[in-house]
Amino acid sequence: MAEPQETTKKLGRLKQIRLMGETTRYVIIGITAAFIIIFCILGFLSALGIFKGFGGPVDYFVFAILSGAGIYGFYGLIRARRIAKIDAIFPDFVRDLAESRRAGMTFTRAILFASKGSYGILTSEIQKISQQVSWGSSVEDALTGFSKRVRTKSICRTVQLIIEASKSGGNVADVLEIAAKDAREIKMLEAERKANMASYVVVIYVGMFVFLAIVLILCTSFIPAMVGTKGAAGMQGIMGGGSLASQQDITGMFYLACLVQAFGSAVVAGVFENGQFSSSVKHVFIMVFTTWLSFKMLMGV
């Protein structure tokens, strides 16, 4: 009897994942993790001298970062744009719920009625909420699942307000009107904040590219002259006859420093953009790829 129950639970879990719209996300995470693991393994094998492919160990670890940031970052960028559109239309949905409540409909009937309307990109999400309610889930669970799928502060706050209003009773229609107005104001504040922080993101990009340009100039002109025959003799005299590092070693250290600086700058840029580390993924891909490509083309590291 235990096996049928476990099978039923697994099927229920799969159905819940499908309703939550998480199937694509799990597939993307799986593909991303596979690429990262493969490149990390190749990097360790290359460092140990077991595997000799194209490039060095650092290149494979860079590929691991780029594959993770590229695949998941591209998916995250598309998903973020979709969620932003949903976030903008959601107040209209809440307003229509308020009108349906004023017309005498129950909360469940209002949601089922709204699922037949057209809300653009939000229509599919409303239909998922309607399906969950039709299959026996409570309105609270369906709305909570919707807020978890979208995961924006304004929608989570509005959904929580709607749930609390439906539990407490009273004039829910007025609460829904207030919630719709509140959602619009939050959206306007977020857009204003993003516009204000855009200048800081630009400053981070400028700082990163200036640092990269200075390092590349040093590696292509100053360092070769410093470690050349005459330059090396002069430097050895200044340093008391001590040996100097080779040009390849110095360039390699600058290469690692630029990669670390690019990764750190990308993380900061993402946090500045909207306060979330997930936004850093696309910046990581852009900055790390630019650094890697610049050293490969100009220095051949």
SENUMI-130426 format. One record per residue: x, y, z of N, C-alpha, C in turn; residue in one letter. Coordinates in steps of 0.2 Angstrom, whole numbers, plus 2048, in hexadecimal, padded with zeros to 3 digits. Example, Ala and Ser with C-alpha at 12.3 -4.5 7.8 and 13.67 -1.06 7.14 Angstrom:
BEGIN
8427E482783E7EA8278427F0827a/8407F58238447FB824840800827s/
END
This chain:
BEGIN
8047FA800800800800804806800m/80A80580280F80B80381180E7FCa/8128097F781480B7F180F80F7EDe/80980D7ED8048127E98038197ECp/8048197F380481F7F68098247F4q/80F8217F48158257F28158277EBe/8128227E68118247DF80C82A7DFt/80782A7E380282F7E38058367E5t/8098357EA80D83B7EC81183E7E7k/81583A7E481983C7DE8158407D9k/81083C7D780C83F7D18098467D4l/8078467DA80484D7DD80A8527DDg/8108507DE8158557DE8178577D7r/8178527D28188547CB8128597C9l/80C8587CB80685C7C98078637CCk/80A8637D280B8697D581086D7D2q/81586A7D081B86D7CD8198707C6i/81486C7C281286F7BC80D8757BDr/8098757C280587A7C48088807C6l/80E87F7C98128857CC8168887C6m/8168847C081A8877BA8228867BCg/8248817C082B8807C182E87B7BDe/82B8787B882E8737B48348767B0t/83387B7AD83887E7A983E8807ADt/83C8837B38428857B78468807BAr/84387A7BB8478747BE84B8717B8y/8498717B284C86F7AC8528737ABv/85187A7AB85787F7AA85C87E7B0i/85A87D7B685F87C7BB8638767BAi/85F8707B886386A7B786886B7B2g/86686E7AC86B86F7A68718737A9i/86F8797AC87587D7AF8798797B3t/8778767B887B8727BD87F86D7B9a/87D86A7B48808657B08868687ADa/88586E7AA88B8717A68908737ABf/88E8767B18938787B68978737B9i/89486D7BA8978677BD89C8657B8i/89A8647B189F8617AC8A58667ACi/8A486C7AB8AA8717AA8AE8717B0f/8AB8717B68AF8717BC8B486A7BDc/8B18657BB8B585E7BB8BA85F7B6i/8B98627B08BE8627AB8C48677ADl/8C186C7B18C68717B48CB86E7B9g/8C886A7BD8CC8667C28D18617BFf/8CE85D7BA8D28597B68D885C7B2l/8D68627AF8DC8667AC8E18687B1s/8DF86B7B78E486D7BC8E88677BEa/8E68617BE8EA85B7C08EE8597BBl/8ED85B7B58F18597AF8EE8527ACg/8E88507AE8E584A7AC8E284B7A5i/8DF8517A48DB85379E8DE85979Bf/8DF8587948E285E7918DE85F78Bk/8DA86478C8D68677868D886E784g/8D38717828D58787808D487D786f/8D98817868DA88678C8DD883792g/8DD8877978DF88479E8DA8837A3g/8DC8817A98D78807AE8D28867B0p/8D588C7AF8D18927B18CB8937ABv/8CD8917A58C88917A08C288D7A1d/8C38877A48BD8827A58B98857ABy/8BC8887B08B888B7B58B48917B3f/8B78957AE8B489A7AB8AE8987A7v/8AF8927A38A989079F8A488D7A4f/8A688B7AA8A18897AF89C88F7B1a/8A08947B289C89A7B489889D7AFi/89B89D7A88978A07A389189B7A1l/8928957A188C8907A08878917A5s/8888917AB8838927B08808997AFg/88489E7AF8818A57AE87E8A67A8a/8808A37A287D8A479C8768A079Bg/87689A79D87089679C86B8997A1i/86C8997A886789B7AD8668A27ACy/86B8A67AA86A8AD7AA8658AF7A4g/8668AC79E8628AD79985A8AB79Bf/85A8A579E8538A37A08508A87A5y/8558AB7AA8528AF7AF8518B67ACg/8548B87A78528BF7A484C8BE7A0l/84A8B979D8448B879A83E8B879Fi/83F8B47A483A8B37AA8398BA7ADr/83F8BE7AE83E8C47B283A8C97AEa/83B8C97A78378CD7A382F8CB7A3r/82E8C57A38278C27A38248C47AAr/8288C37AF8258C57B68248CC7B7i/8288D07B48278D87B48208DA7B0a/81F8D67AB8188D77A78138D57ABk/8138CF7AF80E8CD7B380D8D27B9i/8128D47BC8128D97C180E8DF7BFd/80F8E17B980C8E77B78048E67B6a/8028E07B47FB8DF7B27F78DD7B9i/7FB8DA7BE7F78D77C37F38DC7C7f/7F48E27C87EF8E77CB7E88E77C7p/7E88E67C07E28E67BD7DE8E07BFd/7E28DA7C07DE8D47C27DB8D57C9f/7DF8D87CD7DC8D97D47D68DE7D4v/7D68E37D07D18E77CF7CB8E47CCr/7CB8DF7C77C68DC7C57C38D77CAd/7C78D47CE7C58D07D47C08D47D8l/7C38DA7DA7BF8DE7DE7B88E07DBa/7B78E17D57B18E27D17AD8DC7D1e/7B08D67D17AC8D07D17A98CF7D8s/7AD8D17DD7AB8D07E47A58D57E5r/7A58DB7E37A08DF7E37998DD7E0r/79A8D97DB7948D77D77918D17DAa/7948CF7E07918C97E47948C27E3g/79A8C27DF79D8BB7DE7A18BA7E4m/7A28B37E57A78B17EA7AE8B17E8t/7B38B17EC7BA8B17EA7BB8AC7E5f/7B98A67E67BA8A17E17B78A27DAt/7B18A47DA7AD8A67D47B18AC7D0r/7B38B07D47B68B67D17BD8B47CEa/7C18B07D17C78AD7CD7C58A97C7i/7C08A57C87BE8A17C27BC8A57BCl/7B88AA7BE7B68AF7B97BB8B37B6f/7C08B57BA7C68B97B77CA8B57B3a/7CA8AE7B47CF8AA7AF7CC8A97A8s/7C68AB7A77C38AB7A07C58B279Dk/7C78B77A07C98BD79D7D08BD79Ag/7D28C37977D88C47947DC8C9798s/7E28C679B7E68CB79E7ED8CB79By/7EE8C97957F48C97927F98C3794g/7FF8C47968038BF7998018BC79Fi/7FD8C07A37FB8BE7AA7F58B97A9l/7F28B87A37EC8B37A27EE8AC7A4t/7F48AA7A27F68A37A37F78A27ABs/7F98A77AE7FA8A67B67F38A67B9e/7EF8AA7B77E88AA7BA7E48A37B8i/7E68A07B27E389A7B17E68947B5q/7EC8957B77EF8907BC7EC8917C3k/7EA8977C57E78987CB7E08957CBi/7DD8967C57D68937C47D688B7C4s/7DB8887C17DC8817C17DD87E7C8q/7E18827CC7E287F7D37DC8807D7q/7D88857D67D28867DA7CD8807D7v/7CD87F7D17C887A7CE7CA8737D1s/7D08727D27D286B7D47D286A7DBw/7CF86F7DF7CE86E7E67D38727EAg/7D88767E87DC87A7EC7D88807EEs/7DA8827F47D78887F77D988E7F3s/7D58947F37D789A7F07DE89D7F3v/7DF89C7F97E589E7FC7EB89B7FAe/7EA8947F97F08907F77F28927EFd/7EC8937EB7ED8947E47F189B7E3a/7EF8A07E77F28A77E77F98A77EAl/7FA8A37EF8018A27F280589F7EDt/80389A7E98078967E480889B7DEg/8048A07DD8058A57D780A8AA7DAf/80A8AC7E080F8B07E28168AD7E3s/8168A77E481D8A37E48208A27DDk/81B8A27D881E8A17D18218A87CFr/81D8AD7D181F8B47CE8258B67D2v/8248B67D98298B87DE82B8BF7DDr/8278C47DD8288CB7DD8258CD7E4t/8288D37E78268D57ED81F8D87EDk/81E8DB7E78178DF7E78118D97E6s/8128D47E280D8CF7E280D8CB7E8i/8128C97EB8128C57F280E8C97F7c/8108D07F780C8D47FC8058D57FBr/8038D67F47FC8D67F27F88D07F4t/7FB8CA7F27F88C47F37F78C27FAv/7FC8C47FE7FB8C38067F68C8808q/7F58CD8067F08D28087E98CF806l/7E88CD8007E28CA7FE7E08C4802i/7E58BF8047E48B98087E18BB80Fi/7E58C08127E38C28187DC8C6818e/7DA8C98137D48CC8127CE8C7812a/7CF8C280E7CA8BD80D7C98B9813s/7CE8B88177CE8B481D7CA8B8823k/7CB8BF8237C88C38287C18C5826s/7BF8C48207B88C681E7B88CE81Dg/7B28D181E7B18D881D7B08D9816g/7B18E08147B18E280D7B78E0809n/7B78DA8067BD8D88037BE8DC7FCv/7B98DF7F97B98E37F37BE8E97F4a/7BC8EC7FA7C08F27FB7C88F17FCd/7C98EB8007D08E98017D38E77FAv/7D08E47F67D28E37EF7D48E97EBl/7D08EE7EC7D18F47E87D78F87EBe/7D88F87F27DE8FA7F57E48F67F3i/7E48F07F37E98EB7F17EB8ED7EAa/7E78EE7E57E88F07DE7EC8F67DEa/7EA8FB7E17ED9027E27F49017E5k/7F58FD7EA7FB8FC7ED8008F97E8d/7FE8F47E58028F07E08048F57DAa/8008FA7D88028FF7D38089037D6r/8079057DC80B90A7DF8129077E0e/8129007E28188FD7E381C8FC7DDi/8188FA7D781B8FA7D181F9007CEk/81B9067D081E90C7CE82590E7D2m/82490C7D882A90D7DD8309097DAl/82F9027D98348FE7D68379007D0e/8339037CB8359067C583A90C7C6a/8389107CB83C9167CD8429147D0e/84290F7D484890D7D784D90A7D2r/84A9067CD84F9037C88529087C4k/84E90D7C28519137BE8569177C2a/8559187C885A91B7CC8619177CDn/8609107CE86690C7CF86990A7C8m/86690C7C286990A7BC87090E7BBa/8709147BE8779187BD87C9147C1s/87B9117C788090E7CB8829077C7y/87E9047C48808FE7C08849007BAv/8839067B78879087B188E90A7B4v/88E90D7BA89590F7BD8999087BEv/8969037C18998FD7C289C8FA7BCi/8988FA7B689A8F87B08A08FC7ADy/8A09027AE8A59077AC8AC9057B0v/8AB9047B68B19037BB8B48FC7B9g/8B08F77B78B28F17B58B68F17AFm/8B38F47AA8B78F57A38BD8F97A3f/8BD8FE7A88C39027A88C88FE7ABv/8C78FA7B18CC8F67B48CE8F17AFf/8CA8EE7AB8CC8E97A68D18EC7A1l/8CF8F279F8D38F67998DA8F779Ca/8DA8FA7A28E18FB7A58E58F57A6i/8E28F07A88E68E97A98E88E77A2v/8E48E779D8E68E57968EC8E9794l/8EC8F07958F18F47938F88F2796i/8F78F179D8FD8EF7A19008E979El/8FC8E479C8FE8DD79A9018DD793c/8FE8E278F9018E27889078E7787t/9088EC78B90D8F078A9128F1790s/9108F27969148F479B9188ED79Ef/9148E879F9178E27A291C8DF79Di/91B8DE7969208DB7929268DF792p/9268E679392C8EA7939308E979Aa/92C8E879F92F8E77A69328E17A6m/92F8DB7A39338D57A49378D379Ev/9388D879A93D8D67949448D6797g/9498D57929508D47949528DA798t/9528E07959548E67989508E879Ek/9498E779D9458E97A39468E47A9g/9478DE7A79488D97AD94F8DA7B0a/9548DC7AC95B8DD7B095A8E37B4a/9568E87B29568EE7B69528ED7BCg/94C8E97BC9488E77C194C8E37C6m/9508DE7C39548DA7C89598DE7CCq/95C8E37C99608E77CC95D8EB7D2g/9578ED7D19538F17D69518EC7DBi/94F8E67DA94D8E17DF9528DD7E2m/9598DF7E095E8DC7E49608D57E0g/95F8D57DA9608CF7D695B8C97D7g/9568CA7DA9518C57DA94E8C47D4g/94B8BD7D39488BB7CD9418BF7CCs/93F8C07C69398C37C49348BE7C2l/92D8BF7C39288BA7C09288BB7B8a/9268B67B59268B67AE9208BA7ACs/91F8BC7A591A8C07A39138BC7A3q/9148B67A290E8B17A290B8B17A9q/90F8B17AE90D8B07B590A8B77B7d/90C8BC7B590A8C37B79038C47B3i/9038C27AD8FC8C27A98F78BE7ACt/8F98B87AE8F48B37B18F18B67B7g/8F58B97BC8F38BC7C28EE8C27C0m/8F08C67BB8EB8CB7B98E58C87B7f/8E58C37B38DF8C07B08DB8BD7B5y/8DD8BA7BB8D98B87C08D68BE7C4l/8DA8C37C58D88C97C88D28CC7C5a/8D28CC7BE8CD8CF7BA8C78CB7BAc/8C78C47BA8C28C07BB8BE8C17C1l/8C28C17C78BF8C27CD8BB8C97CEv/8BF8CE7CB8BC8D57CB8B58D57C7q/8B58D17C18AF8D17BD8AA8CE7C1a/8AB8C87C48A68C47C78A38C87CDf/8A78CB7D18A58CF7D78A18D67D4g/8A38D97CF8A08DF7CD8998DD7CAs/8988D77C78928D47C488D8D37CAa/88F8D07CF88B8CF7D58888D57D8v/88D8DA7D988B8E17DB8868E47D7v/8878E47D08838E77CB87C8E47CCa/87B8DD7CC8758DA7CD8718DC7D3g/8748DD7D98718DF7DF86F8E67DFv/8738EA7DB8718F17DA86B8F27D6f/86A8ED7D18658EE7CC85E8ED7CFe/85D8E87D38568E77D68578E47DDn/85D8E47E085D8E17E785D8DA7E7g/85E8D67E285E8CF7E28648CC7DFq/8678C77E286D8C47DF86C8C07D9f/8668BE7D88648BA7D18658BF7CBs/8648C57CC8658CA7C786D8CB7C4s/8718C87C98788C87C787A8C47C2s/8768BF7C08798B97BC87A8BC7B5v/8768C07B28778C37AB87D8C77ABk/87E8CB7B18848CF7B188B8CB7B2h/88A8C67B58908C17B68928BE7AFv/88D8BC7AB88F8BA7A48928BF7A0f/88F8C57A08928CB79C8998CC79Ei/89A8CE7A48A18D07A78A68CB7A6m/8A48C57A98A98BF7A98AB8BD7A1v/8A68BD79D8A78BB7968AB8C1793f/8AA8C77948AE8CC7918B58CC793t/8B68CB79A8BD8CA79C8C18C4799t/8BE8BE7998C18B87968C28B978Fw/8BE8BC78B8BF8BD7848C48C2783l/8C58C87878CA8CD7868D18CA787s/8D28C678C8D88C378D8DA8BE788f/8D58BA7868D68B57818D88B877Ak/8D58BE7788D78C17728DD8C5772m/8DE8C87778E48CD7788EA8CA77Bl/8E98C577F8EF8C27838F08BB782m/8EB8B877F8EB8B077E8ED8AC784g/8EA8AE7898EB8AA7908E78A478Fv/
END
